[in-house]
Amino acid sequence: MIKVLIVDDLKPAREMIRDILALDPEIAVVGMTENESETLQALRTQLPHLIILDSLLRQTNGYDIASKAMKIRPTPIIMLTASSEELTDHALRVFDCGILEVIPKADLYRWRTRPEVAKALIRKIKLLSKVRPESLKECGGEKRKHTESLMPNVTLPIKEGNRRIVAIVSSTGGPNALFQILQELPSDLTIPVLIVQHMIGGFIKGLAEWLTGKNCLQVHVAKDHDLVIPGRALLAPDDFHLTVTSNNRIKLVDTPPVGGHRPSGNYLFQSVADHYGPGALGIILTGMGSDGAIGMKFLKAAGGKTIAQDENTSAIFGMPKAAIDLGIVDRILPVTKIASEIIAFSASENLDPWDHRNG
């Protein structure tokens, strides 16, 4: 049985979530609490596999509870939010607290007329309940200092002799994995980084700010026609596919979702394969589903290099496993070793920068 703790100070909301979860015999609600003290006590005594937590409570807020819960007993958390404005205002707090998924609360109130809403919540609970506590500890640790970047303002385009690029795709658990990688990359990295991170609308700008610090690359939300330049990471914006052109420019595409995703990792990888070929490094990080696997197949066929995050450090191993199962991954690595591979890829003068390394 998957044990779930529901935290909401509104009784009708608690009962609504309980009724949704009662649809699946593999899920058991082991507690329904409405404040911090009750929640932390239930965390200690009921040992839930997952917490569904309202972001705004009368006596406190869900972000404070999430932070304390992670320190007591790291547990996967799905947070319910009231409005899109709240997403923008509190995006940084979501990432600092180690929350894995955010769901608009209003969506759940329509579950009786939209059965797919209930099915989606139950599916997420089943997947997230399997997340290993050790993959959450970094998220629940001390907050980073959000200092102003001290890195130089890089303005030089990619040189023809070094047409290389890194493309990264991630989903559930991705923000923490991205931070661990980007903080180890030097500010003078000689290649650009493009990122597709699956995320509820309204969070991407906050994610870019959270990922940017004085010890990591500058991270921006990509805009149409942006120049792709070394030493900078660009995140796909909400509801657009992220692609590149032959003259090192960003092209945002609003064609239909691919596999339910827009932005899609498949779209990014195929675009990078088309324009960079053997100069591309594709990386798939933690996440549900299989997005990125097919696109990575194109990248591999074009002569690019490929990396998948390993199971032990992935919050959810779905996306990396899908690529690995296709037999297109050159290296399966813990998240802590991916940055060094990016640096080696960018610094090598060989067409194949991994020729001299053990596979």
Residue pairs with C-beta under 8 A, 6 or more apart in sequence:
1 26
1 27
1 28
2 26
2 27
2 28
2 49
2 50
2 125
2 126
2 129
3 28
3 30
3 46
3 47
3 48
3 49
3 50
4 21
4 27
4 28
4 29
4 30
4 48
4 49
4 50
4 51
4 52
4 125
4 129
5 29
5 30
5 31
5 32
5 33
5 39
5 42
5 43
5 46
5 48
5 50
5 51
5 52
6 14
6 17
6 18
6 29
6 31
6 32
6 33
6 51
6 52
7 32
7 33
7 34
7 39
7 51
7 52
7 53
7 54
7 57
7 62
7 65
8 14
8 17
8 32
8 34
8 52
8 53
8 54
8 57
8 80
9 34
9 35
9 54
9 57
9 58
9 59
10 34
10 54
11 34
13 54
13 80
13 105
14 32
14 34
16 108
16 109
16 111
17 29
17 52
17 108
18 29
18 32
20 108
20 111
20 118
20 121
20 122
21 27
21 29
21 121
21 122
21 125
22 29
23 118
23 122
24 122
24 126
26 126
27 122
27 125
27 126
30 42
30 46
30 48
31 42
31 46
31 48
33 39
33 42
34 57
35 57
35 58
35 59
35 60
36 57
36 59
36 60
36 64
36 65
36 68
39 51
39 53
39 65
39 69
40 65
40 68
40 69
40 72
42 48
43 51
43 69
43 72
43 73
43 75
44 72
44 73
47 73
48 75
49 75
49 76
49 129
50 75
50 76
50 77
50 78
50 125
50 128
50 129
51 66
51 69
51 75
51 76
51 77
51 78
52 77
52 78
52 80
52 125
53 62
53 65
53 66
53 77
53 78
53 79
53 80
53 99
54 62
54 79
54 80
54 105
55 61
55 62
55 63
55 79
55 80
55 81
55 82
55 86
55 90
56 62
56 82
56 86
57 65
62 79
62 80
63 90
63 93
63 94
63 96
63 97
66 77
66 79
66 97
66 98
66 99
67 96
67 97
67 140
69 75
69 77
69 140
70 97
70 98
70 136
70 137
70 139
70 140
70 141
71 140
73 133
74 98
74 133
74 134
74 136
74 137
74 139
74 140
75 133
75 136
76 100
76 128
76 129
76 131
76 136
77 97
77 98
77 99
77 100
77 101
78 99
78 100
78 101
78 102
78 103
78 121
78 124
78 125
78 128
79 94
79 99
79 101
79 102
79 103
80 102
80 103
80 104
80 105
80 108
81 87
81 90
81 102
81 103
81 104
81 105
82 104
82 105
82 106
83 104
84 104
84 201
84 202
87 102
87 200
87 201
87 202
87 203
87 206
88 202
88 205
88 206
91 202
91 203
91 205
91 206
91 207
91 209
91 210
92 146
92 206
92 209
92 210
94 102
94 203
94 206
95 139
95 175
95 176
95 179
95 206
95 207
95 210
96 139
96 143
96 144
96 210
97 139
97 140
98 136
98 138
98 139
98 140
98 176
99 139
100 128
100 131
100 136
100 172
100 173
100 315
101 124
101 128
101 172
102 200
102 203
103 121
103 124
103 200
104 200
107 117
108 117
108 121
110 117
111 117
111 118
111 121
124 288
127 172
127 288
127 316
127 318
128 172
128 316
130 316
131 173
131 315
131 316
132 312
132 315
135 173
135 176
135 286
135 313
135 314
135 315
136 315
138 176
138 180
139 176
144 179
144 210
144 213
145 213
146 209
146 210
146 213
147 213
147 214
148 214
149 212
149 213
149 214
149 218
150 214
151 187
151 214
151 217
151 218
151 231
152 187
152 188
152 231
154 188
154 218
154 229
154 230
154 231
154 232
155 229
156 229
156 230
157 227
157 228
157 229
157 248
158 164
158 165
158 191
158 192
158 228
158 229
158 230
158 248
162 190
162 191
162 279
163 276
163 279
164 190
164 191
164 276
164 279
164 280
164 281
164 345
164 346
165 191
165 192
165 193
165 194
165 228
165 244
165 272
165 276
165 279
165 280
165 281
166 191
166 192
166 193
166 194
166 280
166 281
166 283
166 342
166 345
166 346
167 193
167 194
167 195
167 196
167 268
167 269
167 272
167 280
167 281
167 282
167 283
167 299
168 178
168 181
168 193
168 194
168 195
168 196
168 282
168 283
168 284
168 285
169 195
169 196
169 197
169 265
169 268
169 269
169 282
169 283
169 284
169 285
169 287
169 291
169 292
169 295
169 319
170 177
170 178
170 195
170 196
170 197
170 198
170 284
170 285
170 286
170 287
170 319
171 197
171 198
171 285
171 286
171 287
171 288
171 289
171 291
171 316
171 318
171 319
172 198
172 286
172 287
172 288
172 315
172 316
173 285
173 286
173 287
173 314
173 315
173 316
174 197
174 198
174 285
174 286
174 287
175 197
175 207
175 210
175 211
176 315
177 285
177 286
177 309
177 313
177 314
177 315
177 335
178 195
178 197
178 211
178 285
179 210
179 211
179 216
180 335
180 336
180 339
181 335
181 338
181 339
181 342
182 193
182 211
182 216
182 217
182 219
182 233
182 339
183 213
183 215
183 216
184 216
184 339
184 340
185 193
185 216
185 217
185 339
185 342
185 343
186 343
187 217
187 218
187 231
188 231
189 217
189 230
189 231
189 342
189 343
189 346
190 230
190 231
190 346
190 347
191 230
191 345
191 346
192 228
192 229
192 230
192 231
192 232
192 233
192 234
193 217
193 232
193 233
193 234
193 342
194 222
194 228
194 233
194 234
194 236
194 242
194 244
194 268
194 272
195 219
195 233
195 234
195 235
195 236
196 235
196 236
196 242
196 263
196 264
196 265
196 267
196 268
196 292
197 204
197 207
197 235
197 236
198 261
198 263
198 287
198 291
199 207
199 238
201 238
201 239
202 238
204 221
204 235
204 236
204 237
204 238
205 221
207 219
207 235
208 219
208 220
208 221
208 235
209 219
211 219
211 233
212 218
212 219
217 231
217 232
217 233
218 231
218 232
218 233
219 232
219 233
219 234
219 235
220 226
220 232
220 233
220 234
220 235
221 234
221 235
221 237
222 234
222 235
222 236
222 237
222 242
222 250
222 252
223 237
223 250
223 252
224 250
224 251
224 252
225 249
225 250
225 251
226 234
226 249
226 250
227 248
227 249
227 250
228 234
228 244
228 248
228 249
228 250
229 248
234 242
234 250
236 242
236 263
236 268
237 252
237 263
239 254
239 262
239 263
240 252
240 253
240 254
240 262
240 263
241 252
241 253
241 254
241 255
241 258
241 262
241 263
241 264
241 267
241 268
242 250
242 252
242 263
242 267
242 268
242 271
243 250
243 251
243 252
243 253
243 267
243 268
243 271
244 250
244 251
244 271
244 272
244 275
244 276
245 251
245 275
246 275
251 271
253 267
254 262
255 262
256 262
257 264
258 264
258 266
258 267
258 291
259 266
259 289
259 290
259 291
260 289
261 291
264 291
264 295
265 284
265 291
265 292
265 295
265 296
265 319
266 291
266 292
266 293
266 294
266 295
267 295
268 292
268 295
269 282
269 292
269 295
269 296
269 298
269 299
270 295
270 298
270 299
272 280
272 282
272 299
272 304
273 280
273 282
273 295
273 298
273 299
273 301
273 302
273 304
274 298
274 302
276 302
276 304
277 302
277 303
277 304
278 302
278 303
278 304
278 351
278 352
279 304
280 299
280 302
280 304
280 305
281 304
281 305
281 306
281 307
281 341
281 342
281 345
282 292
282 295
282 296
282 299
282 300
282 304
282 305
282 306
282 307
283 306
283 307
283 308
283 309
283 338
283 342
284 292
284 293
284 296
284 306
284 307
284 308
284 309
284 319
284 320
284 323
284 329
285 309
285 314
285 319
285 320
285 335
286 309
286 313
286 314
286 315
286 316
286 317
286 319
286 320
286 335
287 314
287 316
287 318
287 319
287 320
288 316
288 318
288 319
289 318
289 319
289 322
290 318
290 319
290 322
291 319
292 319
292 322
292 323
293 319
293 322
293 323
293 325
293 326
293 328
296 306
296 323
296 326
296 328
296 329
297 326
297 328
299 306
300 306
300 328
300 330
305 330
305 345
305 353
305 354
306 323
306 328
306 329
306 330
306 331
307 329
307 330
307 331
307 332
307 333
307 338
307 341
308 320
308 321
308 323
308 324
308 329
308 331
308 332
308 333
309 320
309 332
309 333
309 334
309 335
309 338
310 320
310 332
310 333
310 334
310 335
311 317
311 320
311 321
312 334
313 334
313 335
313 336
314 320
314 335
320 329
320 332
323 329
324 332
330 354
330 359
331 341
331 359
333 341
344 353
344 354
344 357
345 353
345 354
347 353
348 354
350 356
